[in-house]
């Protein structure tokens, strides 16, 4: 199955902001059951610096700074991914949680 997603974050400021430092976690991870086919990341206004790193958990982190006065910041990411079919989890491996109907707690 192929999926595509667009994510937009928009900040509006009441006064011009002269400097912002931001980190995002927007790029999906590649795994045995998920392949990232396409990824695009854009920021407006244009960042003066932008870099990527991998966090402790293996997620890509995008860091950027905008060092010009701005009253609006727009972050847009687009991703297309392909998901492989996988087996549903074995529910017998997890204990069942009691439902409200089977507990002995009186309802008020």
N, C-alpha and C positions, 0 to 999 in steps of 0.2 A: 504494500500500500504506500502511495506517495502522499505526503502532506506538505502544505506550504502555509507559512504564517508570517504576518507582518506585525511588528510591535512598535508603537509610537508612544514616547513619553514627552510631554510638553510642560515646560515650566514658564510661568509668566511672573514677572517681578514688578512690584509697584514703583520701584526706583531702578535706575541702571545698576547692574552688577558689573564690577570692574574685573573680577577674577573668580573663576570657579575651577575646582578640582573635582573630578567625578570618576567613579569606577562603576562598571556595569558587568553583569553576568547574563548576557543575552544569547550567546552562541551555544546551541545544543552540543552535547558530547557525541562523538562517534563511539559505537559499541558493537558487539557482535550482532545485535538485532536492529541497529539503527545506523544509517549512513547519511551524513550531511552531504547533499548534492550541490547546494549553492548557499552562499551566505554573503550578505552585504550589510555594512554598518555605516551610518552617516550621522553627522552632527552638524547642526547649524546654530550659531555661527561656526565657521571653520576653526577647529582647535589649533592652537599654536604647537602643541605636542600631543602625540597619541602613541600608545604602546600596548602590547598585550603580554600577559604572563599567565602561568598556570597556577591555580591555588592548590592548597594541600590535598583537596579532594579530586583533583584532575579536571576542574572546570576552567575554561578560559575566562580570564578577567581582562576587560579592556579599560585602560586608564587614559584619561585625557584632561587637558587644561585649556580653558579659553581665557585669554588675557586681554580682551578688548571689552569695552563697555557694551552691555547688551541687556535688553529687557525681556528677552524670550530665549529659551534654550530648547531645541528640538532634537531628540535622539530617535533615530529610526533604524530598525533592524529587520531584515528579511531573511527567511530561511526556507529552503526546500529540503526535505529529507525523505528517505525511503526506509520504511519499517518492514523488517522480515516477519513472517508469521512465526509465532512462538506458541508453545504449549501453555494452556492456562495453568495457573498454580494448582498444586495438589492441596486442596482444602483440608485434607486429613492431616497434613503436616502442622497445621495451626490449631490451637485449642479454640473451641467456640466460646464466644463471650455470651454471658447470660442476657437474654432479652428482658425487657420490662415485663412482659407477660409471664415469665417464669420465675421472677424474683419474688421474695416474700416481703417486699417493702410495700406497706399500704400507701395507696395514692391519696392525696389530700384533696 
